[in-house]
Amino acid sequence: MQTAQLSPELADAADVLSDQLREHLHRLAALLEPHAEKIERRFLRRLRELQFQPKQRTALAAITPGAAAVILARGQTPLKFIEQVEYNGRRLAKLNLPPSAILEALEEYDRLLGPMLESLIPHEHANFQWVREQLHFCVILTLNNAYYQVREAETQAFYELFRVELESRNLQELLRRFLESLVHVCRADAGRLYMLNEDSSKWELLAGTPKPDQLSVPNRPGLIKKLSKPRHLNGDAGAAGVLLDESWHRRFQSCWSIPLAADGRTAGVMQFGFSKAYEWLPREQDLLAAAAERCLMAAEKARLMEDLARREEQVRRLAEHMLHVEEMERRRISRELHDEAGQSLLCIRLQMELVEQALPESEGEWRAKLREARDLTERTILEMRRLIAALSPAVLEQLGLGAALRQLVNRFQRLHQCRVRLQLSKMGALPQQIEIIAYRLVQECFNNIGKHSQATSVNISLASADQKLKLTVEDNGVGFNVEEALAKRESFGLSGMRERVALLGGEFSVEGRTEGSKRGTKISIELPISK
């Protein structure tokens, strides 16, 4: 048989089986076959003395030269024995038998086989010793491949679970993909994942493949205790009290139940159904127990992340509401200043002017004092108008963002010896919230520049493209250390700007340069424009 026809795991072992070796194997099989059963009984007895488990003893007996002799005596090829070794090698790996224990067992068989061969063929004993060594080499090579397959499958399973944990967007998707992955690993025909509700009154079905009809199961007395440990169940009436899907004991011959537990508390359970009898091997139990632990941890993490996301959304909505309340309060204060205090100051100024005109020329000292008080009142009125405009610029509501920014630039230039260049691209109608936020951001930039930067030139650019409003404010001032400024607890200028931008799902970046010829600060902001 050509090695190209074999599986990759058997190709290396098959290459060793040369024509000459096959011929000697058939001769050895003819000699051993009548005595194979007797040697096997002695071998199994010796394994029992060495405290090998029953399933381990059965698998080890299937990979001995005697087992090879039985297969060859039936007219089958050596490859059939190699396939048998591979199958039982995987079983031994899943039975958690270390490779060193297998070698020890094969050495025990060799000690039983050697004297018998020497008595049967004393003149050809050396030749057959070479055949035994070659067969032993093929067995070890195949066992290595079998163990590698099992370990590789386990590694792939955990990698898949890790990938599911990273890629899942919510708890429901996480549990569904976790279960689907484990159903594939176990080669099960169906799977269910249940979690106890908060008051432990129901087992809620959170994932199932194929999709089940029953979404919850009442929690019967004593059921949590039954499901708190791993179980291998036959599909009979006795399993009905443990299987949460009541139809499974009729549909499946074998079922597995694995608890999802943490800190001694059972939080859920995974159950798998097999249409054929499927053994419950220790390595598979360990893998599923570890997967269940990881699943529960991932579920708790996903639940915490969802709770955190909900709380962040609540905080975001509250902050957005607070900004709206702040703008409304600004408007109320500006309106009251304009309607109440502003009008009162205008009346006071008019009364003082009338009193000043009514006084005779001989009362020059009183006229001068009234003039000073009237001038102070006029300056107070102007300052109040500036505060009213800063609190709630009427031009923003009446003429839009562009006109409001030009007015803001003019006021800044009147107060500071600084050249401001405002570049506005053609923008369509913007949502009121976007206009207010953009205006407040530029206003805060001017406040920071006026207080700290010592700049002589400021460039402001505002443009809209790709459903985004892009704002850039750059000055040639002294600059600052951005990280230190953002870390200051008592400073809320930059932090407040960043939060305003974040509330709208925008991007905020600031660059401060304190050395070189290009000192200054550059703030770049992008705000998404709602459709």
Summary of the structure (lengths in Angstrom):
residues: 531
radius of gyration: 42.6
end to end distance: 69.8
largest distance: 154.7
contacts: 1571
relative contact order: 0.05
helix: 62%
strand: 15%
